[in-house]
Amino acid sequence: MKNFEEEYNVFQDALEIPKPWYVFHNELAKEENTLHIYIEYQSGAEFSCPNCGKTGCKVHDIQDQDRTWRHLNFWQYKTILHARMPRVKCESCGKIRTVVIDWARPGAGFSLLFEHHVLSLMVEMPVAAVAREVGEHDTRLWRVFKYYVNKAMENIDVSNVTRIAMDETSRAKGHKYVTFFIDMDTKRLIFATTGKGADVLQVFSQFLDSKGVLHSQIKEFCCDMSPAFISGIEEKFPNATITFDKFHVMKMVNEALDQVRKQEQATQPELKNSRYAWLKNPENLTEKQGSKLAKLKDLDLATGRAYRMKLSLQKMWTKHPILSELYFDEWHSWAIRSRLEPMIKVAKTLKQHKGGILRWFFTKMTNGLLEGINSLVQATKRKARGYRTADNFIAMAYATVNKLDLIGIS
């Protein structure tokens, strides 16, 4: 009898099964490399009501004769827990409910310890690799991961959010995008949704409604010059002002500069292999690129004129806010008179968005943080070789960007 008790006490202690539950049997199936551990509740045991919490409820019937959960391996053996699941009838609320157990979530197929183990792996390794490591299908692991991420995001506090930066990022080939919404003050990813059109603002507004946040509370948006983003903000957040991301402004000017280079390269072969010399900031040039640019700048090239326009606009961000509008107008006038069609086109576009561009001098809002977040998320995606669904991509983005403590969630 003593040996029997000691044998089961090992599993009882290791599993930390609380009373009135106890381990009463185990079975090692070597051909399956599986250890089965059977758990039972003591005769006459009483439980708390899962509905109202009243203690002292007696067993009414058995809801499931053999509920199973995957548990952490014992030694080299895959371990499965078995238990009968009783239902109790509460004299207080009159409900009949299945009891809540301590070792697993309601409805889960894994024990809490197993879930915590795979979560710790999933934040460090691609999910497919974790699935191979633990011998489970990755769909089941994603279900666990998304449960804990969603629970963490349900508790995120957005009551004081006033300034939002938004941008889209690619989640898969075929022009499939996800748009991120960042709280500029806390640097948290508070919401993500599929797409990159005006409808993402509708979905974001519904998210704020679900959190009890008035649309009028959002005072500032920072985004690129996407017409869809602009129209969505103006429709759903009419009281908010828009700051156009200055890095996006300079990206547009760089693209116009590169178009000038490509057009001129047909008649000026010395421009070949010079793209990055023109696009990089002078302080970021390699020695070879700097030497090449120095030679090209001495030539009377249209690309050289476009390059000087780029550098001139870049200096605008260092000017005093009072001088910014005058500086912009002078730059615009120069670009319009340049007779360089790509520069003329981009100057006209920037003129149309002048208010949002100059708004930066007062808000100092940029999407620089979002660019860093996009890089982080894309690196995680590449390591995982992509994600099958948008929900998986978004869940991993929440966990990665916000550094969620998933294991600490109960």
C-alpha positions, -999 to 999 in steps of 0.1 A, spaced: 0 0 0 28 24 8 45 17 -25 12 24 -43 7 57 -25 43 68 -32 39 59 -69 9 81 -73 21 109 -50 49 115 -75 25 124 -102 2 141 -77 30 164 -65 44 170 -100 10 179 -115 1 200 -84 -34 187 -85 -55 202 -57 -81 185 -36 -107 171 -41 -88 158 -72 -62 131 -70 -42 108 -93 -55 73 -91 -40 55 -121 -13 57 -148 -6 37 -178 25 37 -200 18 29 -237 54 24 -249 44 16 -284 28 51 -286 55 67 -265 27 80 -244 20 82 -206 -17 83 -196 -24 97 -162 -59 94 -147 -74 119 -123 -105 114 -102 -124 135 -76 -129 122 -41 -162 105 -32 -187 131 -18 -166 160 -31 -182 194 -32 -173 222 -57 -179 259 -63 -207 269 -87 -191 280 -120 -220 304 -125 -223 323 -92 -193 311 -72 -213 296 -43 -193 269 -25 -205 235 -13 -223 223 -45 -227 186 -48 -222 166 -80 -253 164 -101 -241 142 -130 -211 135 -153 -209 157 -183 -179 138 -199 -167 104 -188 -132 108 -203 -120 144 -209 -84 146 -220 -57 172 -220 -22 172 -235 3 179 -207 41 186 -205 61 154 -212 71 132 -183 107 122 -192 106 113 -229 69 104 -229 41 125 -243 17 128 -214 -21 128 -216 -43 137 -185 -77 120 -182 -106 129 -159 -143 125 -156 -159 160 -157 -188 163 -132 -216 189 -133 -230 205 -102 -264 219 -95 -263 251 -75 -291 256 -49 -284 294 -50 -287 302 -87 -304 270 -98 -280 265 -127 -264 231 -136 -228 237 -148 -196 217 -155 -171 223 -128 -141 245 -134 -107 226 -130 -74 241 -119 -51 225 -145 -67 237 -178 -89 264 -193 -125 256 -199 -129 239 -233 -91 237 -238 -73 206 -250 -41 214 -233 -31 218 -197 -21 253 -185 15 242 -180 16 229 -216 1 261 -229 26 282 -210 54 261 -223 44 265 -260 38 302 -255 73 307 -243 86 289 -274 63 307 -298 75 341 -289 111 330 -297 106 305 -326 85 301 -357 52 285 -348 58 257 -374 91 248 -356 73 248 -322 47 225 -336 74 200 -348 92 203 -314 61 194 -293 44 171 -318 12 191 -323 -5 206 -353 3 243 -356 -34 252 -360 -40 241 -324 -10 261 -312 -22 292 -330 -56 288 -313 -38 289 -279 -16 318 -289 -45 339 -302 -66 332 -271 -39 347 -248 -31 376 -272 -68 385 -276 -72 384 -238 -42 407 -233 -55 431 -259 -90 431 -244 -75 447 -213 -55 474 -231 -63 508 -218 -71 533 -246 -91 558 -225 -64 585 -228 -55 581 -265 -55 614 -284 -28 610 -310 -27 582 -336 -1 572 -362 -13 548 -389 3 530 -417 -1 498 -437 23 469 -440 23 438 -463 12 406 -447 15 383 -478 21 384 -515 -7 395 -538 -13 430 -523 -25 418 -490 -21 444 -463 -27 451 -426 -31 486 -413 -16 494 -379 -28 521 -354 -3 533 -329 -8 554 -298 19 580 -303 22 587 -266 25 552 -252 41 537 -284 17 507 -283 0 490 -312 -36 494 -301 -53 481 -331 -47 463 -364 -70 454 -392 -68 440 -427 -68 463 -458 -55 498 -464 -85 516 -477 -109 542 -461 -128 513 -445 -100 507 -420 -110 540 -404 -145 527 -401 -133 495 -384 -110 515 -361 -139 538 -351 -159 507 -342 -130 495 -321 -130 529 -302 -168 526 -298 -164 492 -282 -139 507 -257 -162 537 -249 -138 562 -265 -155 592 -282 -143 600 -317 -139 636 -307 -112 625 -282 -88 617 -311 -72 651 -319 -43 642 -342 -35 616 -369 -2 610 -386 -2 591 -419 10 592 -455 -9 610 -483 -31 581 -492 -64 595 -504 -82 566 -487 -67 574 -453 -74 611 -457 -111 606 -467 -116 580 -439 -102 603 -413 -122 633 -425 -154 612 -425 -150 594 -392 -129 619 -372 -139 653 -384 -124 670 -354 -90 656 -359 -61 673 -377 -37 654 -400 0 656 -400 16 641 -431 46 620 -423 77 639 -433 96 607 -442 68 599 -467 72 634 -481 109 629 -487 102 594 -501 80 610 -528 107 636 -536 133 608 -538 111 589 -562 107 619 -584 145 624 -583 150 588 -594 126 593 -623 147 622 -635 178 601 -633 162 573 -652 151 596 -680 185 613 -682 204 581 -681 194 574 -717 216 602 -729 241 604 -700 256 569 -696 278 581 -667 246 580 -645 245 543 -647 249 526 -613 245 559 -595 210 555 -581 219 552 -544 245 580 -546 216 603 -553 190 588 -530 211 585 -498 217 614 -475 253 627 -479 264 615 -445 253 579 -453 272 576 -485 300 550 -488 334 563 -499 328 549 -534 294 565 -537 306 598 -523 334 599 -549 310 591 -577 286 618 -566 313 644 -563 322 638 -600 286 638 -612 276 670 -593 302 690 -613 284 681 -645 254 701 -658 229 674 -652 191 676 -647 196 649 -620 220 672 -602 193 700 -602 167 676 -589 192 664 -562 197 700 -550 159 704 -548 158 673 -526 185 686 -503 168 720 -501 134 706 -491 152 684 -465 166 716 -449 130 728 -444 126 705 -415 153 724 -396 137 758 -400 117 777 -374 79 771 -376 73 808 -384 95 805 -415 83 771 -427 55 783 -449 76 809 -467 104 783 -472 79 757 -486 64 783 -510 98 793 -523 108 756 -528 75 749 -546 81 779 -569 116 766 -577 104 731 -584 75 743 -606 99 764 -627 125 735 -630 112 721 -663 117 686 -647 84 669 -651 87 645 -622 97 673 -598 69 695 -611 44 667 -605 56 660 -569 56 698 -561 20 701 -572 11 671 -550 29 685 -520 12 719 -526 -22 702 -523 -12 688 -490 7 718 -477 -14 722 -445 -7 686 -433 29 688 -443 35 720 -423 15 707 -394 46 687 -385 62 719 -371 36 720 -344 29 683 -337 64 668 -345 45 636 -354 61 612 -378 56 575 -388 93 568 -379 81 546 -350 57 528 -374 86 522 -398 106 505 -371 75 485 -361 70 474 -397 106 463 -399 103 443 -367 70 426 -379 84 419 -413 115 403 -398 93 381 -377 73 372 -407 104 363 -428 117 341 -399 84 322 -399 82 321 -437 49 339 -436 16 333 -419 -14 315 -434 -40 339 -421 -44 376 -414 -55 368 -378 -22 349 -372 -2 378 -386 -21 404 -365 -18 383 -333 20 379 -337 22 417 -344 4 425 -312 26 401 -292 58 413 -308 53 450 -308 37 453 -274 60 427 -258 30 410 -243 35 389 -212 13 361 -224 24 336 -198 14 360 -170 -22 361 -183 -46 340 -162 
